[in-house]
């Protein structure tokens, strides 16, 4: 398991570490506060109640995407990288570790 780090997005509230929290549509799902990164049948999405950024790259994890696009998000588009560390898969556990 690897968490994802979103950085460099023009919509700065999406930046940060997303904790791997299970599987959705056969691919890993990541969460940070009210934001998620998930595979939505045909694209990776970074969203909350709005779709901020998306990638149509059909890859195993979002860090492998080569192209991100803005939907409601401001440019520049984000960079998504694997954190290299694992977690318990529970975003509340991750939060507790930070305190």
Jmol script that loads the backbone (N, CA, C; Angstrom):
load data "model"
ATOM      1  N   UNK A   1       0.843  -1.177   0.000  1.00  0.00           N
ATOM      2  CA  UNK A   1       0.000   0.000   0.000  1.00  0.00           C
ATOM      3  C   UNK A   1       0.890   1.242   0.000  1.00  0.00           C
ATOM      4  N   UNK A   2       0.513   2.215  -0.803  1.00  0.00           N
ATOM      5  CA  UNK A   2       1.231   3.481  -0.825  1.00  0.00           C
ATOM      6  C   UNK A   2       0.220   4.614  -0.843  1.00  0.00           C
ATOM      7  N   UNK A   3       0.488   5.628  -0.086  1.00  0.00           N
ATOM      8  CA  UNK A   3      -0.351   6.819  -0.115  1.00  0.00           C
ATOM      9  C   UNK A   3       0.079   7.672  -1.304  1.00  0.00           C
ATOM     10  N   UNK A   4      -0.747   8.652  -1.665  1.00  0.00           N
ATOM     11  CA  UNK A   4      -0.449   9.537  -2.792  1.00  0.00           C
ATOM     12  C   UNK A   4      -0.273  10.959  -2.292  1.00  0.00           C
ATOM     13  N   UNK A   5       0.697  11.645  -2.885  1.00  0.00           N
ATOM     14  CA  UNK A   5       0.933  13.051  -2.568  1.00  0.00           C
ATOM     15  C   UNK A   5       0.556  13.878  -3.790  1.00  0.00           C
ATOM     16  N   UNK A   6      -0.371  14.800  -3.590  1.00  0.00           N
ATOM     17  CA  UNK A   6      -0.793  15.728  -4.645  1.00  0.00           C
ATOM     18  C   UNK A   6      -0.103  17.052  -4.354  1.00  0.00           C
ATOM     19  N   UNK A   7       0.577  17.597  -5.364  1.00  0.00           N
ATOM     20  CA  UNK A   7       1.296  18.855  -5.165  1.00  0.00           C
ATOM     21  C   UNK A   7       1.215  19.715  -6.419  1.00  0.00           C
ATOM     22  N   UNK A   8       1.418  21.009  -6.228  1.00  0.00           N
ATOM     23  CA  UNK A   8       1.512  21.936  -7.348  1.00  0.00           C
ATOM     24  C   UNK A   8       0.198  22.335  -7.979  1.00  0.00           C
ATOM     25  N   UNK A   9      -0.931  21.909  -7.436  1.00  0.00           N
ATOM     26  CA  UNK A   9      -2.221  22.257  -8.034  1.00  0.00           C
ATOM     27  C   UNK A   9      -2.546  23.725  -7.791  1.00  0.00           C
ATOM     28  N   UNK A  10      -3.130  24.355  -8.803  1.00  0.00           N
ATOM     29  CA  UNK A  10      -3.573  25.739  -8.664  1.00  0.00           C
ATOM     30  C   UNK A  10      -4.674  25.898  -7.634  1.00  0.00           C
ATOM     31  N   UNK A  11      -5.498  24.871  -7.474  1.00  0.00           N
ATOM     32  CA  UNK A  11      -6.489  24.833  -6.399  1.00  0.00           C
ATOM     33  C   UNK A  11      -5.763  24.188  -5.224  1.00  0.00           C
ATOM     34  N   UNK A  12      -5.163  25.014  -4.385  1.00  0.00           N
ATOM     35  CA  UNK A  12      -4.216  24.527  -3.381  1.00  0.00           C
ATOM     36  C   UNK A  12      -4.849  23.620  -2.331  1.00  0.00           C
ATOM     37  N   UNK A  13      -6.144  23.696  -2.113  1.00  0.00           N
ATOM     38  CA  UNK A  13      -6.777  22.855  -1.103  1.00  0.00           C
ATOM     39  C   UNK A  13      -6.742  21.372  -1.463  1.00  0.00           C
ATOM     40  N   UNK A  14      -6.516  21.034  -2.731  1.00  0.00           N
ATOM     41  CA  UNK A  14      -6.410  19.619  -3.090  1.00  0.00           C
ATOM     42  C   UNK A  14      -5.019  19.068  -2.814  1.00  0.00           C
ATOM     43  N   UNK A  15      -4.021  19.932  -2.619  1.00  0.00           N
ATOM     44  CA  UNK A  15      -2.658  19.483  -2.353  1.00  0.00           C
ATOM     45  C   UNK A  15      -2.570  18.806  -0.986  1.00  0.00           C
ATOM     46  N   UNK A  16      -1.719  17.791  -0.887  1.00  0.00           N
ATOM     47  CA  UNK A  16      -1.516  17.118   0.388  1.00  0.00           C
ATOM     48  C   UNK A  16      -1.390  15.618   0.199  1.00  0.00           C
ATOM     49  N   UNK A  17      -1.346  14.910   1.327  1.00  0.00           N
ATOM     50  CA  UNK A  17      -1.198  13.459   1.313  1.00  0.00           C
ATOM     51  C   UNK A  17      -2.560  12.794   1.407  1.00  0.00           C
ATOM     52  N   UNK A  18      -2.806  11.887   0.484  1.00  0.00           N
ATOM     53  CA  UNK A  18      -4.043  11.112   0.423  1.00  0.00           C
ATOM     54  C   UNK A  18      -3.735   9.691   0.878  1.00  0.00           C
ATOM     55  N   UNK A  19      -4.497   9.199   1.845  1.00  0.00           N
ATOM     56  CA  UNK A  19      -4.278   7.890   2.437  1.00  0.00           C
ATOM     57  C   UNK A  19      -5.049   6.827   1.654  1.00  0.00           C
ATOM     58  N   UNK A  20      -4.369   5.745   1.299  1.00  0.00           N
ATOM     59  CA  UNK A  20      -5.051   4.645   0.623  1.00  0.00           C
ATOM     60  C   UNK A  20      -6.090   4.070   1.577  1.00  0.00           C
ATOM     61  N   UNK A  21      -7.343   3.999   1.122  1.00  0.00           N
ATOM     62  CA  UNK A  21      -8.450   3.674   2.012  1.00  0.00           C
ATOM     63  C   UNK A  21      -9.343   2.553   1.505  1.00  0.00           C
ATOM     64  N   UNK A  22      -8.878   1.760   0.575  1.00  0.00           N
ATOM     65  CA  UNK A  22      -9.677   0.659   0.057  1.00  0.00           C
ATOM     66  C   UNK A  22      -9.622   0.615  -1.454  1.00  0.00           C
ATOM     67  N   UNK A  23     -10.668   0.025  -2.025  1.00  0.00           N
ATOM     68  CA  UNK A  23     -10.751  -0.151  -3.473  1.00  0.00           C
ATOM     69  C   UNK A  23     -12.111   0.333  -3.964  1.00  0.00           C
ATOM     70  N   UNK A  24     -12.115   1.012  -5.108  1.00  0.00           N
ATOM     71  CA  UNK A  24     -13.340   1.435  -5.783  1.00  0.00           C
ATOM     72  C   UNK A  24     -13.177   1.102  -7.257  1.00  0.00           C
ATOM     73  N   UNK A  25     -14.157   0.457  -7.840  1.00  0.00           N
ATOM     74  CA  UNK A  25     -14.112   0.086  -9.254  1.00  0.00           C
ATOM     75  C   UNK A  25     -12.833  -0.670  -9.620  1.00  0.00           C
ATOM     76  N   UNK A  26     -12.373  -1.513  -8.701  1.00  0.00           N
ATOM     77  CA  UNK A  26     -11.219  -2.367  -8.963  1.00  0.00           C
ATOM     78  C   UNK A  26      -9.853  -1.713  -8.845  1.00  0.00           C
ATOM     79  N   UNK A  27      -9.811  -0.464  -8.395  1.00  0.00           N
ATOM     80  CA  UNK A  27      -8.525   0.230  -8.248  1.00  0.00           C
ATOM     81  C   UNK A  27      -8.476   0.911  -6.881  1.00  0.00           C
ATOM     82  N   UNK A  28      -7.280   1.223  -6.385  1.00  0.00           N
ATOM     83  CA  UNK A  28      -7.165   1.845  -5.060  1.00  0.00           C
ATOM     84  C   UNK A  28      -7.908   3.183  -4.978  1.00  0.00           C
ATOM     85  N   UNK A  29      -8.358   3.481  -3.782  1.00  0.00           N
ATOM     86  CA  UNK A  29      -9.099   4.701  -3.457  1.00  0.00           C
ATOM     87  C   UNK A  29      -8.305   5.430  -2.377  1.00  0.00           C
ATOM     88  N   UNK A  30      -8.225   6.755  -2.483  1.00  0.00           N
ATOM     89  CA  UNK A  30      -7.417   7.553  -1.561  1.00  0.00           C
ATOM     90  C   UNK A  30      -8.259   8.689  -0.994  1.00  0.00           C
ATOM     91  N   UNK A  31      -8.013   9.055   0.274  1.00  0.00           N
ATOM     92  CA  UNK A  31      -8.808  10.102   0.916  1.00  0.00           C
ATOM     93  C   UNK A  31      -7.927  11.072   1.698  1.00  0.00           C
ATOM     94  N   UNK A  32      -8.367  12.340   1.693  1.00  0.00           N
ATOM     95  CA  UNK A  32      -7.742  13.412   2.485  1.00  0.00           C
ATOM     96  C   UNK A  32      -8.852  14.370   2.863  1.00  0.00           C
ATOM     97  N   UNK A  33      -9.210  14.404   4.136  1.00  0.00           N
ATOM     98  CA  UNK A  33     -10.312  15.257   4.590  1.00  0.00           C
ATOM     99  C   UNK A  33     -11.542  14.997   3.722  1.00  0.00           C
ATOM    100  N   UNK A  34     -12.083  16.003   3.038  1.00  0.00           N
ATOM    101  CA  UNK A  34     -13.273  15.798   2.200  1.00  0.00           C
ATOM    102  C   UNK A  34     -12.925  15.519   0.742  1.00  0.00           C
ATOM    103  N   UNK A  35     -11.643  15.330   0.448  1.00  0.00           N
ATOM    104  CA  UNK A  35     -11.193  15.092  -0.925  1.00  0.00           C
ATOM    105  C   UNK A  35     -10.883  13.616  -1.139  1.00  0.00           C
ATOM    106  N   UNK A  36     -11.077  13.163  -2.381  1.00  0.00           N
ATOM    107  CA  UNK A  36     -10.763  11.784  -2.731  1.00  0.00           C
ATOM    108  C   UNK A  36     -10.045  11.740  -4.077  1.00  0.00           C
ATOM    109  N   UNK A  37      -9.293  10.674  -4.265  1.00  0.00           N
ATOM    110  CA  UNK A  37      -8.771  10.312  -5.580  1.00  0.00           C
ATOM    111  C   UNK A  37      -9.313   8.917  -5.835  1.00  0.00           C
ATOM    112  N   UNK A  38     -10.060   8.754  -6.917  1.00  0.00           N
ATOM    113  CA  UNK A  38     -10.609   7.430  -7.207  1.00  0.00           C
ATOM    114  C   UNK A  38     -10.782   7.230  -8.696  1.00  0.00           C
ATOM    115  N   UNK A  39     -10.835   5.959  -9.072  1.00  0.00           N
ATOM    116  CA  UNK A  39     -11.091   5.566 -10.450  1.00  0.00           C
ATOM    117  C   UNK A  39     -12.597   5.545 -10.637  1.00  0.00           C
ATOM    118  N   UNK A  40     -13.104   6.312 -11.589  1.00  0.00           N
ATOM    119  CA  UNK A  40     -14.546   6.420 -11.825  1.00  0.00           C
ATOM    120  C   UNK A  40     -14.893   5.812 -13.184  1.00  0.00           C
ATOM    121  N   UNK A  41     -14.614   4.530 -13.341  1.00  0.00           N
ATOM    122  CA  UNK A  41     -14.947   3.729 -14.524  1.00  0.00           C
ATOM    123  C   UNK A  41     -14.126   4.052 -15.762  1.00  0.00           C
ATOM    124  N   UNK A  42     -13.818   5.311 -16.018  1.00  0.00           N
ATOM    125  CA  UNK A  42     -13.035   5.639 -17.214  1.00  0.00           C
ATOM    126  C   UNK A  42     -11.991   6.719 -16.976  1.00  0.00           C
ATOM    127  N   UNK A  43     -11.859   7.184 -15.732  1.00  0.00           N
ATOM    128  CA  UNK A  43     -10.875   8.232 -15.454  1.00  0.00           C
ATOM    129  C   UNK A  43     -10.559   8.291 -13.969  1.00  0.00           C
ATOM    130  N   UNK A  44      -9.339   8.730 -13.673  1.00  0.00           N
ATOM    131  CA  UNK A  44      -8.966   9.059 -12.303  1.00  0.00           C
ATOM    132  C   UNK A  44      -9.528  10.440 -12.005  1.00  0.00           C
ATOM    133  N   UNK A  45     -10.066  10.625 -10.801  1.00  0.00           N
ATOM    134  CA  UNK A  45     -10.654  11.899 -10.414  1.00  0.00           C
ATOM    135  C   UNK A  45     -10.127  12.345  -9.065  1.00  0.00           C
ATOM    136  N   UNK A  46      -9.820  13.635  -8.971  1.00  0.00           N
ATOM    137  CA  UNK A  46      -9.538  14.280  -7.693  1.00  0.00           C
ATOM    138  C   UNK A  46     -10.746  15.167  -7.441  1.00  0.00           C
ATOM    139  N   UNK A  47     -11.480  14.846  -6.376  1.00  0.00           N
ATOM    140  CA  UNK A  47     -12.727  15.577  -6.175  1.00  0.00           C
ATOM    141  C   UNK A  47     -13.099  15.690  -4.709  1.00  0.00           C
ATOM    142  N   UNK A  48     -14.016  16.590  -4.454  1.00  0.00           N
ATOM    143  CA  UNK A  48     -14.740  16.682  -3.189  1.00  0.00           C
ATOM    144  C   UNK A  48     -16.191  16.643  -3.622  1.00  0.00           C
ATOM    145  N   UNK A  49     -16.956  17.680  -3.359  1.00  0.00           N
ATOM    146  CA  UNK A  49     -18.301  17.736  -3.926  1.00  0.00           C
ATOM    147  C   UNK A  49     -18.241  18.170  -5.390  1.00  0.00           C
ATOM    148  N   UNK A  50     -17.133  18.740  -5.820  1.00  0.00           N
ATOM    149  CA  UNK A  50     -16.890  19.100  -7.217  1.00  0.00           C
ATOM    150  C   UNK A  50     -15.759  18.246  -7.770  1.00  0.00           C
ATOM    151  N   UNK A  51     -15.761  18.058  -9.062  1.00  0.00           N
ATOM    152  CA  UNK A  51     -14.653  17.391  -9.745  1.00  0.00           C
ATOM    153  C   UNK A  51     -13.616  18.459 -10.059  1.00  0.00           C
ATOM    154  N   UNK A  52     -12.456  18.397  -9.393  1.00  0.00           N
ATOM    155  CA  UNK A  52     -11.423  19.403  -9.572  1.00  0.00           C
ATOM    156  C   UNK A  52     -10.503  19.090 -10.742  1.00  0.00           C
ATOM    157  N   UNK A  53      -9.968  17.852 -10.733  1.00  0.00           N
ATOM    158  CA  UNK A  53      -9.022  17.444 -11.773  1.00  0.00           C
ATOM    159  C   UNK A  53      -9.314  16.006 -12.179  1.00  0.00           C
ATOM    160  N   UNK A  54      -8.940  15.645 -13.412  1.00  0.00           N
ATOM    161  CA  UNK A  54      -9.146  14.277 -13.874  1.00  0.00           C
ATOM    162  C   UNK A  54      -8.049  13.879 -14.853  1.00  0.00           C
ATOM    163  N   UNK A  55      -7.877  12.563 -14.981  1.00  0.00           N
ATOM    164  CA  UNK A  55      -6.951  12.006 -15.959  1.00  0.00           C
ATOM    165  C   UNK A  55      -7.626  10.822 -16.631  1.00  0.00           C
ATOM    166  N   UNK A  56      -7.561  10.776 -17.951  1.00  0.00           N
ATOM    167  CA  UNK A  56      -8.132   9.664 -18.704  1.00  0.00           C
ATOM    168  C   UNK A  56      -7.147   8.519 -18.896  1.00  0.00           C
ATOM    169  N   UNK A  57      -5.978   8.596 -18.258  1.00  0.00           N
ATOM    170  CA  UNK A  57      -5.001   7.507 -18.335  1.00  0.00           C
ATOM    171  C   UNK A  57      -5.515   6.301 -17.557  1.00  0.00           C
ATOM    172  N   UNK A  58      -5.699   5.174 -18.242  1.00  0.00           N
ATOM    173  CA  UNK A  58      -6.172   3.949 -17.599  1.00  0.00           C
ATOM    174  C   UNK A  58      -4.955   3.195 -17.060  1.00  0.00           C
ATOM    175  N   UNK A  59      -4.538   3.576 -15.856  1.00  0.00           N
ATOM    176  CA  UNK A  59      -3.355   3.000 -15.218  1.00  0.00           C
ATOM    177  C   UNK A  59      -3.745   2.484 -13.834  1.00  0.00           C
ATOM    178  N   UNK A  60      -2.883   1.683 -13.235  1.00  0.00           N
ATOM    179  CA  UNK A  60      -3.204   1.015 -11.972  1.00  0.00           C
ATOM    180  C   UNK A  60      -3.374   1.979 -10.798  1.00  0.00           C
ATOM    181  N   UNK A  61      -2.572   3.031 -10.753  1.00  0.00           N
ATOM    182  CA  UNK A  61      -2.623   3.996  -9.652  1.00  0.00           C
ATOM    183  C   UNK A  61      -2.444   5.409 -10.213  1.00  0.00           C
ATOM    184  N   UNK A  62      -2.936   6.428  -9.517  1.00  0.00           N
ATOM    185  CA  UNK A  62      -2.911   7.788 -10.075  1.00  0.00           C
ATOM    186  C   UNK A  62      -1.526   8.391 -10.257  1.00  0.00           C
ATOM    187  N   UNK A  63      -0.524   7.879  -9.549  1.00  0.00           N
ATOM    188  CA  UNK A  63       0.827   8.404  -9.737  1.00  0.00           C
ATOM    189  C   UNK A  63       1.404   8.019 -11.095  1.00  0.00           C
ATOM    190  N   UNK A  64       0.802   7.049 -11.770  1.00  0.00           N
ATOM    191  CA  UNK A  64       1.256   6.635 -13.093  1.00  0.00           C
ATOM    192  C   UNK A  64       0.624   7.444 -14.224  1.00  0.00           C
ATOM    193  N   UNK A  65      -0.305   8.333 -13.892  1.00  0.00           N
ATOM    194  CA  UNK A  65      -0.942   9.182 -14.914  1.00  0.00           C
ATOM    195  C   UNK A  65       0.089  10.151 -15.488  1.00  0.00           C
ATOM    196  N   UNK A  66       0.087  10.294 -16.788  1.00  0.00           N
ATOM    197  CA  UNK A  66       1.016  11.218 -17.441  1.00  0.00           C
ATOM    198  C   UNK A  66       0.359  12.549 -17.780  1.00  0.00           C
ATOM    199  N   UNK A  67      -0.963  12.597 -17.753  1.00  0.00           N
ATOM    200  CA  UNK A  67      -1.683  13.828 -18.092  1.00  0.00           C
ATOM    201  C   UNK A  67      -2.838  14.045 -17.125  1.00  0.00           C
ATOM    202  N   UNK A  68      -2.864  15.198 -16.487  1.00  0.00           N
ATOM    203  CA  UNK A  68      -3.993  15.624 -15.663  1.00  0.00           C
ATOM    204  C   UNK A  68      -4.642  16.827 -16.333  1.00  0.00           C
ATOM    205  N   UNK A  69      -5.953  16.967 -16.169  1.00  0.00           N
ATOM    206  CA  UNK A  69      -6.708  18.071 -16.758  1.00  0.00           C
ATOM    207  C   UNK A  69      -7.522  18.764 -15.675  1.00  0.00           C
ATOM    208  N   UNK A  70      -7.776  20.051 -15.862  1.00  0.00           N
ATOM    209  CA  UNK A  70      -8.642  20.810 -14.957  1.00  0.00           C
ATOM    210  C   UNK A  70     -10.086  20.626 -15.363  1.00  0.00           C
ATOM    211  N   UNK A  71     -10.951  20.538 -14.386  1.00  0.00           N
ATOM    212  CA  UNK A  71     -12.384  20.622 -14.634  1.00  0.00           C
ATOM    213  C   UNK A  71     -12.878  21.864 -13.902  1.00  0.00           C
ATOM    214  N   UNK A  72     -12.986  21.806 -12.588  1.00  0.00           N
ATOM    215  CA  UNK A  72     -13.307  22.997 -11.786  1.00  0.00           C
ATOM    216  C   UNK A  72     -12.047  23.598 -11.175  1.00  0.00           C
ATOM    217  N   UNK A  73     -10.936  22.874 -11.267  1.00  0.00           N
ATOM    218  CA  UNK A  73      -9.689  23.316 -10.641  1.00  0.00           C
ATOM    219  C   UNK A  73      -8.971  24.377 -11.448  1.00  0.00           C
ATOM    220  N   UNK A  74      -8.168  25.154 -10.733  1.00  0.00           N
ATOM    221  CA  UNK A  74      -7.353  26.184 -11.377  1.00  0.00           C
ATOM    222  C   UNK A  74      -6.030  25.588 -11.840  1.00  0.00           C
ATOM    223  N   UNK A  75      -5.485  26.134 -12.919  1.00  0.00           N
ATOM    224  CA  UNK A  75      -4.154  25.753 -13.375  1.00  0.00           C
ATOM    225  C   UNK A  75      -3.126  26.355 -12.425  1.00  0.00           C
ATOM    226  N   UNK A  76      -2.000  25.734 -12.269  1.00  0.00           N
ATOM    227  CA  UNK A  76      -1.555  24.540 -12.975  1.00  0.00           C
ATOM    228  C   UNK A  76      -2.215  23.276 -12.429  1.00  0.00           C
ATOM    229  N   UNK A  77      -2.218  22.233 -13.260  1.00  0.00           N
ATOM    230  CA  UNK A  77      -2.749  20.942 -12.832  1.00  0.00           C
ATOM    231  C   UNK A  77      -1.778  20.322 -11.843  1.00  0.00           C
ATOM    232  N   UNK A  78      -2.242  19.388 -11.022  1.00  0.00           N
ATOM    233  CA  UNK A  78      -1.374  18.812 -10.001  1.00  0.00           C
ATOM    234  C   UNK A  78      -0.400  17.771 -10.537  1.00  0.00           C
ATOM    235  N   UNK A  79       0.571  17.477  -9.706  1.00  0.00           N
ATOM    236  CA  UNK A  79       1.447  16.327  -9.872  1.00  0.00           C
ATOM    237  C   UNK A  79       1.052  15.345  -8.780  1.00  0.00           C
ATOM    238  N   UNK A  80       0.920  14.069  -9.143  1.00  0.00           N
ATOM    239  CA  UNK A  80       0.570  13.040  -8.165  1.00  0.00           C
ATOM    240  C   UNK A  80       1.723  12.041  -8.105  1.00  0.00           C
ATOM    241  N   UNK A  81       2.248  11.833  -6.895  1.00  0.00           N
ATOM    242  CA  UNK A  81       3.352  10.897  -6.706  1.00  0.00           C
ATOM    243  C   UNK A  81       3.031   9.955  -5.552  1.00  0.00           C
ATOM    244  N   UNK A  82       3.605   8.753  -5.599  1.00  0.00           N
ATOM    245  CA  UNK A  82       3.456   7.805  -4.494  1.00  0.00           C
ATOM    246  C   UNK A  82       4.338   8.256  -3.344  1.00  0.00           C
ATOM    247  N   UNK A  83       3.839   8.130  -2.127  1.00  0.00           N
ATOM    248  CA  UNK A  83       4.597   8.594  -0.964  1.00  0.00           C
ATOM    249  C   UNK A  83       5.747   7.669  -0.609  1.00  0.00           C
ATOM    250  N   UNK A  84       5.680   6.423  -1.065  1.00  0.00           N
ATOM    251  CA  UNK A  84       6.720   5.464  -0.733  1.00  0.00           C
ATOM    252  C   UNK A  84       6.506   4.812   0.612  1.00  0.00           C
ATOM    253  N   UNK A  85       5.568   5.343   1.397  1.00  0.00           N
ATOM    254  CA  UNK A  85       5.258   4.744   2.693  1.00  0.00           C
ATOM    255  C   UNK A  85       3.870   4.159   2.681  1.00  0.00           C
ATOM    256  N   UNK A  86       3.620   3.281   3.571  1.00  0.00           N
ATOM    257  CA  UNK A  86       2.298   2.664   3.675  1.00  0.00           C
ATOM    258  C   UNK A  86       1.529   3.243   4.834  1.00  0.00           C
ATOM    259  N   UNK A  87       0.297   2.816   4.949  1.00  0.00           N
ATOM    260  CA  UNK A  87      -0.545   3.226   6.061  1.00  0.00           C
ATOM    261  C   UNK A  87      -1.435   2.060   6.423  1.00  0.00           C
ATOM    262  N   UNK A  88      -2.277   2.267   7.382  1.00  0.00           N
ATOM    263  CA  UNK A  88      -3.216   1.230   7.775  1.00  0.00           C
ATOM    264  C   UNK A  88      -4.410   1.194   6.847  1.00  0.00           C
ATOM    265  N   UNK A  89      -4.522   2.160   5.927  1.00  0.00           N
ATOM    266  CA  UNK A  89      -5.705   2.243   5.084  1.00  0.00           C
ATOM    267  C   UNK A  89      -6.823   3.008   5.761  1.00  0.00           C
ATOM    268  N   UNK A  90      -6.577   3.555   6.939  1.00  0.00           N
ATOM    269  CA  UNK A  90      -7.599   4.271   7.684  1.00  0.00           C
ATOM    270  C   UNK A  90      -7.165   5.727   7.813  1.00  0.00           C
ATOM    271  N   UNK A  91      -7.891   6.666   7.161  1.00  0.00           N
ATOM    272  CA  UNK A  91      -7.455   8.067   7.204  1.00  0.00           C
ATOM    273  C   UNK A  91      -7.461   8.653   8.606  1.00  0.00           C
ATOM    274  N   UNK A  92      -8.297   8.141   9.516  1.00  0.00           N
ATOM    275  CA  UNK A  92      -8.315   8.652  10.880  1.00  0.00           C
ATOM    276  C   UNK A  92      -7.065   8.216  11.633  1.00  0.00           C
ATOM    277  N   UNK A  93      -6.567   7.010  11.357  1.00  0.00           N
ATOM    278  CA  UNK A  93      -5.321   6.540  11.932  1.00  0.00           C
ATOM    279  C   UNK A  93      -4.175   7.427  11.456  1.00  0.00           C
ATOM    280  N   UNK A  94      -4.167   7.751  10.171  1.00  0.00           N
ATOM    281  CA  UNK A  94      -3.132   8.618   9.623  1.00  0.00           C
ATOM    282  C   UNK A  94      -3.148   9.977  10.319  1.00  0.00           C
ATOM    283  N   UNK A  95      -4.338  10.545  10.507  1.00  0.00           N
ATOM    284  CA  UNK A  95      -4.474  11.827  11.173  1.00  0.00           C
ATOM    285  C   UNK A  95      -3.930  11.728  12.594  1.00  0.00           C
ATOM    286  N   UNK A  96      -4.238  10.642  13.279  1.00  0.00           N
ATOM    287  CA  UNK A  96      -3.783  10.466  14.654  1.00  0.00           C
ATOM    288  C   UNK A  96      -2.263  10.393  14.717  1.00  0.00           C
ATOM    289  N   UNK A  97      -1.627   9.818  13.687  1.00  0.00           N
ATOM    290  CA  UNK A  97      -0.182   9.737  13.666  1.00  0.00           C
ATOM    291  C   UNK A  97       0.455  11.120  13.549  1.00  0.00           C
ATOM    292  N   UNK A  98      -0.229  12.057  12.930  1.00  0.00           N
ATOM    293  CA  UNK A  98       0.307  13.397  12.739  1.00  0.00           C
ATOM    294  C   UNK A  98       0.247  14.237  14.008  1.00  0.00           C
ATOM    295  N   UNK A  99      -0.611  13.900  14.918  1.00  0.00           N
ATOM    296  CA  UNK A  99      -0.825  14.702  16.118  1.00  0.00           C
ATOM    297  C   UNK A  99       0.189  14.466  17.172  1.00  0.00           C
TER     298      UNK A  99
END
end "model"
wireframe off; spacefill off
backbone 0.3
color backbone group
